[in-house]
């Protein structure tokens, strides 16, 4: 019983983390988010006076 539950938890956890990783990749490389990422990458280069 313990081995079955442990195996199920390990497999389920792996699938959950793989799905989360794929969702992060989709979010990161989606064209709709490019403008926000382009603005964010310029933040360190901005002048403090603005």
N, CA, C and O atoms as a DFTB+ gen file, in Angstrom:
200 C
 N C O
     1  1       0.826      -1.189       0.000
     2  2       0.000       0.000       0.000
     3  2       0.878       1.264       0.000
     4  3       0.632       2.193      -0.769
     5  1       1.893       1.290       0.861
     6  2       2.767       2.460       0.948
     7  2       3.525       2.667      -0.353
     8  3       3.669       3.796      -0.822
     9  1       4.015       1.563      -0.942
    10  2       4.776       1.677      -2.177
    11  2       3.908       2.215      -3.311
    12  3       4.373       3.012      -4.126
    13  1       2.667       1.787      -3.365
    14  2       1.747       2.258      -4.402
    15  2       1.471       3.746      -4.232
    16  3       1.511       4.503      -5.202
    17  1       1.192       4.162      -3.008
    18  2       0.919       5.568      -2.738
    19  2       2.150       6.428      -2.997
    20  3       2.043       7.526      -3.543
    21  1       3.303       5.932      -2.608
    22  2       4.545       6.663      -2.826
    23  2       4.834       6.816      -4.317
    24  3       5.225       7.891      -4.770
    25  1       4.644       5.754      -5.066
    26  2       4.866       5.803      -6.506
    27  2       3.893       6.776      -7.171
    28  3       4.285       7.545      -8.048
    29  1       2.646       6.743      -6.761
    30  2       1.643       7.656      -7.314
    31  2       2.000       9.106      -6.998
    32  3       1.873       9.972      -7.864
    33  1       2.441       9.382      -5.777
    34  2       2.795      10.742      -5.374
    35  2       4.013      11.235      -6.155
    36  3       4.055      12.395      -6.565
    37  1       4.992      10.376      -6.361
    38  2       6.178      10.776      -7.112
    39  2       5.835      11.062      -8.565
    40  3       6.287      12.059      -9.126
    41  1       5.042      10.196      -9.173
    42  2       4.657      10.391     -10.572
    43  2       3.769      11.625     -10.712
    44  3       3.952      12.424     -11.631
    45  1       2.817      11.778      -9.809
    46  2       1.939      12.938      -9.854
    47  2       2.701      14.227      -9.640
    48  3       2.427      15.223     -10.310
    49  1       3.645      14.231      -8.729
    50  2       4.457      15.417      -8.492
    51  2       5.301      15.773      -9.698
    52  3       5.422      16.946     -10.053
    53  1       5.881      14.774     -10.325
    54  2       6.678      15.005     -11.527
    55  2       5.822      15.603     -12.630
    56  3       6.226      16.568     -13.278
    57  1       4.644      15.037     -12.847
    58  2       3.759      15.562     -13.886
    59  2       3.312      16.987     -13.568
    60  3       3.203      17.819     -14.468
    61  1       3.055      17.266     -12.306
    62  2       2.661      18.610     -11.894
    63  2       3.770      19.617     -12.171
    64  3       3.504      20.688     -12.717
    65  1       5.000      19.295     -11.807
    66  2       6.113      20.209     -12.033
    67  2       6.443      20.363     -13.517
    68  3       6.820      21.452     -13.950
    69  1       6.311      19.304     -14.297
    70  2       6.544      19.421     -15.743
    71  2       5.484      20.323     -16.365
    72  3       5.799      21.162     -17.209
    73  1       4.224      20.153     -15.951
    74  2       3.147      21.006     -16.467
    75  2       3.381      22.462     -16.071
    76  3       3.183      23.362     -16.887
    77  1       3.797      22.702     -14.837
    78  2       4.067      24.074     -14.392
    79  2       5.229      24.669     -15.192
    80  3       5.179      25.840     -15.567
    81  1       6.260      23.890     -15.454
    82  2       7.408      24.363     -16.222
    83  2       6.993      24.730     -17.644
    84  3       7.425      25.752     -18.177
    85  1       6.161      23.901     -18.253
    86  2       5.686      24.178     -19.610
    87  2       4.835      25.443     -19.625
    88  3       4.925      26.238     -20.561
    89  1       4.013      25.637     -18.601
    90  2       3.193      26.848     -18.526
    91  2       4.073      28.092     -18.387
    92  3       3.775      29.128     -18.981
    93  1       5.150      27.998     -17.609
    94  2       6.071      29.132     -17.465
    95  2       6.754      29.426     -18.801
    96  3       6.915      30.591     -19.165
    97  1       7.151      28.400     -19.526
    98  2       7.775      28.611     -20.837
    99  2       6.808      29.276     -21.808
   100  3       7.191      30.185     -22.545
   101  1       5.560      28.828     -21.810
   102  2       4.566      29.419     -22.696
   103  2       4.357      30.886     -22.338
   104  3       4.287      31.738     -23.224
   105  1       4.259      31.182     -21.049
   106  2       4.080      32.568     -20.610
   107  2       5.284      33.425     -21.008
   108  3       5.127      34.553     -21.474
   109  1       6.467      32.883     -20.821
   110  2       7.685      33.639     -21.080
   111  2       7.869      33.951     -22.559
   112  3       8.259      35.064     -22.913
   113  1       7.596      32.994     -23.412
   114  2       7.878      33.170     -24.831
   115  2       6.649      33.560     -25.650
   116  3       6.710      33.579     -26.879
   117  1       5.550      33.866     -24.992
   118  2       4.361      34.262     -25.728
   119  2       4.537      35.686     -26.256
   120  3       5.030      36.554     -25.536
   121  1       4.143      35.930     -27.496
   122  2       4.348      37.250     -28.114
   123  2       3.595      38.382     -27.401
   124  3       4.023      39.534     -27.462
   125  1       2.498      38.074     -26.737
   126  2       1.732      39.117     -26.053
   127  2       2.523      39.745     -24.903
   128  3       2.272      40.893     -24.537
   129  1       3.462      39.012     -24.339
   130  2       4.214      39.497     -23.183
   131  2       5.507      40.216     -23.554
   132  3       6.212      40.714     -22.677
   133  1       5.818      40.273     -24.829
   134  2       7.102      40.851     -25.244
   135  2       7.239      42.308     -24.812
   136  3       8.302      42.709     -24.337
   137  1       6.182      43.108     -24.968
   138  2       6.271      44.533     -24.629
   139  2       6.610      44.720     -23.151
   140  3       7.463      45.539     -22.812
   141  1       5.957      43.977     -22.282
   142  2       6.232      44.088     -20.855
   143  2       7.643      43.670     -20.499
   144  3       8.285      44.296     -19.655
   145  1       8.132      42.618     -21.134
   146  2       9.493      42.167     -20.866
   147  2      10.516      43.154     -21.417
   148  3      11.563      43.377     -20.809
   149  1      10.205      43.750     -22.581
   150  2      11.119      44.755     -23.143
   151  2      11.215      45.972     -22.231
   152  3      12.296      46.531     -22.049
   153  1      10.089      46.380     -21.660
   154  2      10.106      47.513     -20.726
   155  2      10.869      47.147     -19.449
   156  3      11.625      47.963     -18.923
   157  1      10.675      45.944     -18.960
   158  2      11.332      45.520     -17.720
   159  2      12.848      45.417     -17.890
   160  3      13.596      45.687     -16.951
   161  1      13.299      45.031     -19.076
   162  2      14.750      44.900     -19.252
   163  2      15.448      46.251     -19.306
   164  3      16.665      46.317     -19.138
   165  1      14.709      47.323     -19.536
   166  2      15.290      48.657     -19.588
   167  2      15.315      49.353     -18.227
   168  3      15.931      50.412     -18.101
   169  1      14.676      48.802     -17.226
   170  2      14.598      49.434     -15.903
   171  2      15.981      49.725     -15.315
   172  3      16.177      50.828     -14.806
   173  1      16.945      48.812     -15.353
   174  2      18.257      49.128     -14.764
   175  2      19.002      50.241     -15.495
   176  3      19.902      50.860     -14.927
   177  1      18.640      50.498     -16.733
   178  2      19.354      51.500     -17.523
   179  2      18.734      52.886     -17.428
   180  3      19.303      53.854     -17.932
   181  1      17.593      52.990     -16.798
   182  2      16.907      54.280     -16.702
   183  2      17.640      55.221     -15.761
   184  3      18.344      54.797     -14.844
   185  1      17.455      56.498     -16.012
   186  2      18.027      57.528     -15.159
   187  2      17.164      57.679     -13.899
   188  3      15.941      57.561     -13.973
   189  1      17.770      57.930     -12.787
   190  2      17.035      58.096     -11.525
   191  2      16.181      59.357     -11.508
   192  3      15.214      59.432     -10.749
   193  1      16.520      60.352     -12.331
   194  2      15.828      61.640     -12.323
   195  2      14.450      61.594     -12.966
   196  3      13.651      62.510     -12.766
   197  1      14.159      60.571     -13.718
   198  2      12.881      60.515     -14.441
   199  2      11.721      60.251     -13.534
   200  3      10.582      60.175     -13.994
